């Protein structure tokens, strides 16, 4: 097997975590290591701050590119669209303004009520 001028025996071209041979599966190179898509996702994938799950589709590197779903990101926190809702009234905040309330996010209307 050859990737970016490096060469391996087929049985040696395996995930650095689970040690399963990559074969024809997708893989993700990171620094000098090779990861299978599952191990890479468990170790490095962005997690939604609300449900703590990674993106719905596996982040995978193939010779064609990288796939994955989008997150709403604010500072170091990330949400799926379906998880991005007001902690008080539960209305979606996608495309709306919001206020952070410690670990929660709330809509401006609930923030006003909380202050009154």
Buried (B, 14 or more C-beta within 10 A) or exposed (E): BEEEEEEBEEEEBBBBBEEEBBEEEBBBEEEEEBBBBBBBBEEEBBBBBBEEEBBEEBBBBEEEEEBBEEBBEEEEBBBBBEBBBBBBEEEEBEEEEBBEBEEBBBBEEBBEEEEE
